[in-house]
Amino acid sequence: MTRASLDKQPREVAAMFDAVAARYDLTNDVLALGQNRRWRKAVARAVGARPGETVLDLAAGTGTSAEPFAARGAFTVPCDFSLGMLTEGKRRKPWMPFVAGDGTRLPFRDGAFDAVTVSFGLRNVQDTEAALRELLRVTAPGGRLVVCEFSHPTWAPFRTVYTEYLMRALPPVATRVSSSPDAYVYLAESIRSWPDQAGLAGRLTRAGWSRVAWRNLTGGIVALHRGVKPRGA
């Protein structure tokens, strides 16, 4: 199985990411036209990791998204449910403490992290709000959440062009650079079916996060959502 369906069965999604692990980072660089590096820098600024803090990076894949937090002196745990991604990440970065875990049943104690973050992985979880509640559980009171995810471009004409790129241009490009191009058909479909900025903010609020806000990147192709765990939670 290399392509998951939009009902996002965990085993299907994990197998799909196992199949693309070896060339996943390279493929993302090509498909995002290098913008993903700017997005990672924006996430690092939003998380604001500090020396001595603990940070959970969920859906961390090969650990590329987790490196900026570790570089700032935070104890950073990259977590993913794709064993293929974790194996590839450990091969490249043997010093990082990779952990296998399902976003809806995280293997961490309550309040273990000062900050939790997930980049381009939340939409691949079968139950988004369950994952957001789990992230809340493992965050210390007053701790912060940053979600970086594809969203809806804010300018209507550009939104039309973007949708056409996703469904027509992305699969042929993926065929040239990816080890499993069918997976990118699913990824394009999952982006198109994902809620807009306000819709995701509502999910964060329903899951218990407070002070929820978002900021658009690259015209709304990507949005950074933030939340804080209430002190009394």
SULNOR-V473411 format. One record per residue. N is the residue number from 1. PHI is phi in degrees with one decimal (* if undefined). PSI is psi as a letter, one per 20 degrees, with the letter a starting at -180 (NA if undefined). Layout:
n: <N & N>
phi: <PHI & PHI>
psi: <PSI & PSI>
This chain:
n: <1 & 2 & 3 & 4 & 5 & 6 & 7 & 8 & 9 & 10 & 11 & 12 & 13 & 14 & 15 & 16 & 17 & 18 & 19 & 20 & 21 & 22 & 23 & 24 & 25 & 26 & 27 & 28 & 29 & 30 & 31 & 32 & 33 & 34 & 35 & 36 & 37 & 38 & 39 & 40 & 41 & 42 & 43 & 44 & 45 & 46 & 47 & 48 & 49 & 50 & 51 & 52 & 53 & 54 & 55 & 56 & 57 & 58 & 59 & 60 & 61 & 62 & 63 & 64 & 65 & 66 & 67 & 68 & 69 & 70 & 71 & 72 & 73 & 74 & 75 & 76 & 77 & 78 & 79 & 80 & 81 & 82 & 83 & 84 & 85 & 86 & 87 & 88 & 89 & 90 & 91 & 92 & 93 & 94 & 95 & 96 & 97 & 98 & 99 & 100 & 101 & 102 & 103 & 104 & 105 & 106 & 107 & 108 & 109 & 110 & 111 & 112 & 113 & 114 & 115 & 116 & 117 & 118 & 119 & 120 & 121 & 122 & 123 & 124 & 125 & 126 & 127 & 128 & 129 & 130 & 131 & 132 & 133 & 134 & 135 & 136 & 137 & 138 & 139 & 140 & 141 & 142 & 143 & 144 & 145 & 146 & 147 & 148 & 149 & 150 & 151 & 152 & 153 & 154 & 155 & 156 & 157 & 158 & 159 & 160 & 161 & 162 & 163 & 164 & 165 & 166 & 167 & 168 & 169 & 170 & 171 & 172 & 173 & 174 & 175 & 176 & 177 & 178 & 179 & 180 & 181 & 182 & 183 & 184 & 185 & 186 & 187 & 188 & 189 & 190 & 191 & 192 & 193 & 194 & 195 & 196 & 197 & 198 & 199 & 200 & 201 & 202 & 203 & 204 & 205 & 206 & 207 & 208 & 209 & 210 & 211 & 212 & 213 & 214 & 215 & 216 & 217 & 218 & 219 & 220 & 221 & 222 & 223 & 224 & 225 & 226 & 227 & 228 & 229 & 230 & 231 & 232 & 233>
phi: <* & -118.5 & -128.7 & -84.3 & -97.9 & -74.4 & -81.6 & 57.1 & -62.4 & -53.4 & -66.7 & -65.1 & -65.2 & -61.7 & -64.0 & -63.1 & -71.9 & -56.1 & -70.1 & -105.6 & -56.9 & -60.5 & -118.1 & -61.9 & -65.5 & -62.7 & -61.3 & -62.4 & -58.7 & -69.9 & -67.8 & -89.0 & 56.1 & 81.9 & -67.4 & -61.7 & -68.8 & -65.1 & -64.5 & -62.6 & -64.0 & -65.0 & -63.7 & -59.2 & -66.0 & -67.5 & -67.9 & 59.5 & -60.2 & -125.9 & -54.8 & 90.9 & -80.3 & -112.5 & -128.7 & -102.9 & -109.4 & -83.7 & 56.9 & -76.5 & 59.6 & -85.7 & 95.3 & -59.6 & -71.1 & -86.1 & -57.1 & -60.9 & -71.7 & -63.6 & -64.3 & -88.9 & 95.2 & -85.2 & -75.3 & -114.0 & -111.2 & -81.5 & -127.8 & -154.6 & -101.2 & -92.1 & -65.9 & -64.1 & -63.7 & -63.5 & -62.9 & -65.0 & -64.0 & -67.0 & -64.2 & -82.2 & -132.4 & -63.7 & -81.8 & -87.3 & -84.9 & -62.1 & -131.9 & -82.4 & -167.0 & -90.0 & -61.0 & -94.2 & -147.2 & -72.4 & -87.9 & -133.1 & -74.0 & -60.9 & 64.4 & -77.2 & -124.4 & -76.8 & -146.9 & -129.8 & -149.4 & -147.1 & -117.1 & 57.7 & -130.9 & -63.1 & -71.3 & -93.4 & -86.1 & -62.7 & -120.8 & -60.2 & -69.3 & -63.3 & -65.6 & -66.2 & -69.8 & -65.4 & -62.5 & -62.2 & -60.3 & -86.9 & -94.9 & -69.0 & -52.7 & 86.3 & -74.8 & -124.5 & -120.5 & -130.8 & -114.0 & -110.8 & -149.1 & -58.9 & -142.9 & -114.2 & -51.9 & -82.2 & -95.9 & -55.4 & -60.8 & -68.2 & -59.4 & -64.9 & -62.0 & -62.6 & -62.7 & -63.6 & -62.2 & -57.9 & -89.1 & -110.8 & -88.4 & -62.1 & -59.2 & -64.4 & -64.9 & -61.3 & -59.7 & -79.1 & -116.9 & -99.5 & -78.2 & -150.3 & -61.2 & -59.2 & -60.6 & -79.2 & -67.1 & -58.4 & -61.5 & -63.6 & -64.6 & -68.2 & -66.5 & -65.2 & -90.9 & -74.7 & -65.5 & -77.9 & -58.4 & -66.8 & -63.9 & -69.4 & -58.7 & -62.9 & -66.5 & -61.7 & -64.5 & -63.3 & -77.5 & 112.8 & -77.3 & -111.7 & 51.5 & -74.3 & -151.5 & -143.5 & -137.2 & -81.9 & -121.0 & 50.4 & 68.2 & 94.3 & -56.9 & -127.8 & -130.6 & -100.0 & -103.3 & -126.7 & -154.5 & -128.3 & -78.7 & -57.2 & -60.2 & -89.9 & -84.1>
psi: <o & i & p & r & r & i & i & l & p & g & h & g & g & g & h & g & h & g & h & j & g & h & j & g & g & g & g & g & g & g & h & j & k & i & h & h & h & h & h & h & h & h & g & g & g & g & g & l & q & q & p & i & r & p & p & p & o & q & l & i & c & j & i & g & h & h & g & h & g & h & h & j & j & q & o & p & o & p & p & q & j & o & h & g & g & g & g & g & g & h & h & h & m & i & i & q & m & q & p & p & q & p & h & i & m & p & l & q & r & p & k & i & q & h & q & q & q & p & o & k & h & h & i & i & p & g & n & g & h & g & g & h & h & g & h & g & g & j & p & q & p & i & r & q & p & p & p & o & q & q & b & o & q & h & o & g & h & h & h & g & g & g & h & g & g & g & h & g & h & g & g & h & g & h & h & h & i & q & i & m & h & h & h & i & g & g & g & g & h & h & g & h & i & q & r & a & g & h & g & h & h & h & h & g & g & h & i & i & q & r & l & p & r & r & p & q & q & l & j & j & h & q & q & o & q & q & r & p & p & q & h & j & NA>
